[in-house]
Amino acid sequence: MIMRPGQQLLLPANPLFIWGSLLVALLLNILLNMGVVGRAAWAPDLLVLVLTFWSVHQPQRVGIGVAFVFGIFMDVHQAALLGQHALSYTALSFLAIAIHRRLLWFSVPSQAFQVLPLFLATHAVELVVRMVGGGTFPGWPVLLAPVLEATLWPVVSVLLLAPQRRAPDPDENRPL
């Protein structure tokens, strides 16, 4: 793959780090749902952020099946309609994999604008499934969640790419 000028060559992603970050995001989602925020409609879904990140950066390791399994976990945790999160996470992973080559050509702040429609689609699918299943409309603050997720995209990108940016053997004679 041809790299952009000035783009840093990254080390391979450690599979343990990938799965660990997904599990930490799941646990943070669980803690946010049980904690101060509760099930607020405006609260960002951290698992959506991490799933999107790894679907874009490592589509061969984190794909639609992984998104489905983590969606089932969130459905069980929230006692939601079984498949509500699974369907929305699966659609998100499919769309992220579909645009991953194009998305990586943009800078990280520009990527945030590119993934905003993905986050909007994910929350729209979740809302439609909830409403069809007999749920109530959570209100217009639900539109704030995708915006917050897109705002957090640069932070998540920096945090999750940090282990890959370190030099394997730092040496002044080898700048890579």
C-alpha positions as CSV (number, residue, x, y, z in Angstrom):
1,M,0.0,0.0,0.0
2,I,1.3,3.4,-0.9
3,M,1.6,5.7,2.1
4,R,0.9,9.4,2.4
5,P,4.0,11.6,2.5
6,G,5.1,12.1,6.1
7,Q,3.1,9.2,7.4
8,Q,4.9,7.2,10.0
9,L,5.5,3.5,9.4
10,L,3.7,1.5,12.1
11,L,4.6,-1.7,13.9
12,P,2.1,-4.6,13.6
13,A,-0.7,-4.5,16.0
14,N,-0.5,-6.9,18.9
15,P,-3.6,-9.2,18.9
16,L,-3.6,-9.1,22.7
17,F,-3.7,-5.4,22.7
18,I,-6.6,-5.4,20.2
19,W,-8.7,-7.8,22.2
20,G,-7.7,-6.1,25.5
21,S,-8.8,-2.7,24.2
22,L,-12.2,-4.2,23.0
23,L,-12.7,-5.8,26.5
24,V,-11.8,-2.6,28.3
25,A,-14.2,-0.6,26.0
26,L,-17.0,-3.2,26.9
27,L,-16.2,-2.8,30.6
28,L,-16.2,1.0,30.4
29,N,-19.6,0.9,28.6
30,I,-20.9,-1.4,31.4
31,L,-19.6,0.9,34.1
32,L,-20.9,4.1,32.3
33,N,-24.4,2.4,32.1
34,M,-24.4,1.5,35.8
35,G,-22.7,4.7,37.0
36,V,-23.3,8.4,37.0
37,V,-24.5,8.7,33.5
38,G,-26.9,5.7,33.6
39,R,-28.6,5.0,30.3
40,A,-28.6,8.6,29.1
41,A,-29.4,8.9,25.5
42,W,-26.6,11.4,24.9
43,A,-23.8,9.3,26.4
44,P,-21.2,8.1,23.9
45,D,-20.9,4.4,23.2
46,L,-17.2,3.7,23.8
47,L,-17.5,0.2,22.4
48,V,-18.7,1.7,19.1
49,L,-15.6,3.9,18.9
50,V,-13.2,1.0,19.5
51,L,-15.0,-1.4,17.2
52,T,-14.9,1.2,14.5
53,F,-11.3,1.9,15.0
54,W,-10.2,-1.7,14.8
55,S,-12.6,-2.4,11.9
56,V,-10.8,0.4,10.0
57,H,-7.2,-0.4,11.1
58,Q,-7.4,-4.2,11.4
59,P,-10.3,-5.5,9.3
60,Q,-8.8,-8.9,9.0
61,R,-8.9,-9.4,12.8
62,V,-11.9,-7.4,13.9
63,G,-14.9,-7.7,11.6
64,I,-18.6,-8.3,11.4
65,G,-18.5,-11.4,13.6
66,V,-16.7,-9.7,16.4
67,A,-19.1,-6.8,16.2
68,F,-22.0,-9.2,16.4
69,V,-20.7,-10.9,19.5
70,F,-20.0,-7.7,21.4
71,G,-23.4,-6.4,20.3
72,I,-25.0,-9.5,22.0
73,F,-22.9,-8.8,25.1
74,M,-24.3,-5.2,25.2
75,D,-27.9,-6.5,24.6
76,V,-27.6,-8.9,27.5
77,H,-26.1,-6.2,29.8
78,Q,-28.7,-3.6,29.0
79,A,-31.6,-6.1,28.9
80,A,-32.4,-4.7,25.5
81,L,-34.2,-6.4,22.7
82,L,-31.9,-9.2,21.8
83,G,-30.1,-8.2,18.6
84,Q,-30.6,-4.5,18.9
85,H,-27.0,-3.7,19.5
86,A,-25.8,-6.7,17.6
87,L,-27.5,-5.5,14.4
88,S,-26.3,-1.9,14.8
89,Y,-22.7,-2.9,15.6
90,T,-22.7,-5.4,12.7
91,A,-23.9,-2.6,10.3
92,L,-21.3,-0.3,11.7
93,S,-18.5,-2.8,11.2
94,F,-19.6,-3.5,7.6
95,L,-19.7,0.2,6.8
96,A,-16.3,0.8,8.5
97,I,-14.7,-2.1,6.6
98,A,-16.3,-0.8,3.4
99,I,-14.6,2.6,3.7
100,H,-11.4,1.7,5.6
101,R,-9.0,2.1,2.6
102,R,-10.4,5.6,1.8
103,L,-10.6,6.7,5.4
104,L,-6.9,6.0,6.1
105,W,-5.9,8.6,3.5
106,F,-7.3,11.4,5.6
107,S,-5.8,13.0,8.6
108,V,-7.2,12.0,12.0
109,P,-9.3,15.2,12.5
110,S,-10.7,14.7,9.0
111,Q,-11.4,11.1,9.8
112,A,-13.7,12.3,12.6
113,F,-15.9,14.0,10.0
114,Q,-15.8,10.8,7.9
115,V,-16.9,8.5,10.7
116,L,-19.7,10.8,12.0
117,P,-22.2,9.3,9.4
118,L,-21.3,5.8,10.5
119,F,-22.0,6.7,14.1
120,L,-25.3,8.4,13.1
121,A,-26.3,5.3,11.2
122,T,-25.4,3.0,14.1
123,H,-27.6,5.0,16.5
124,A,-30.4,5.3,13.9
125,V,-30.5,1.5,13.5
126,E,-30.5,1.0,17.3
127,L,-33.3,3.6,17.7
128,V,-35.4,2.1,14.9
129,V,-35.1,-1.5,16.3
130,R,-36.0,-0.1,19.8
131,M,-39.0,1.7,18.5
132,V,-40.3,-1.2,16.4
133,G,-39.9,-3.4,19.5
134,G,-42.3,-1.2,21.4
135,G,-39.8,1.1,23.2
136,T,-40.2,4.8,23.8
137,F,-38.4,7.6,22.0
138,P,-35.5,8.7,24.2
139,G,-35.7,12.3,23.1
140,W,-33.6,14.5,20.9
141,P,-30.4,14.3,23.0
142,V,-29.9,11.0,21.3
143,L,-28.4,13.0,18.4
144,L,-25.6,14.2,20.7
145,A,-24.1,10.7,21.2
146,P,-22.8,10.4,17.6
147,V,-21.4,13.9,17.7
148,L,-19.6,13.1,21.0
149,E,-18.2,9.9,19.5
150,A,-16.9,11.7,16.5
151,T,-15.3,14.2,18.8
152,L,-13.6,11.4,20.7
153,W,-12.3,9.8,17.5
154,P,-8.9,11.6,17.5
155,V,-8.4,10.8,21.2
156,V,-9.1,7.1,20.6
157,S,-6.9,7.1,17.5
158,V,-3.9,8.5,19.4
159,L,-4.4,6.1,22.3
160,L,-4.9,2.9,20.3
161,L,-2.1,3.7,17.8
162,A,0.5,4.6,20.5
163,P,1.9,1.1,21.0
164,Q,2.4,0.8,17.2
165,R,4.4,4.0,16.9
166,R,7.2,3.1,19.2
167,A,10.5,2.2,17.6
168,P,11.3,-1.6,17.9
169,D,15.0,-0.9,18.6
170,P,15.6,2.9,19.0
171,D,18.9,3.8,17.4
172,E,20.2,7.1,16.0
173,N,21.4,5.4,12.8
174,R,18.0,3.9,12.0
175,P,15.3,6.6,12.0
176,L,12.5,4.1,11.2
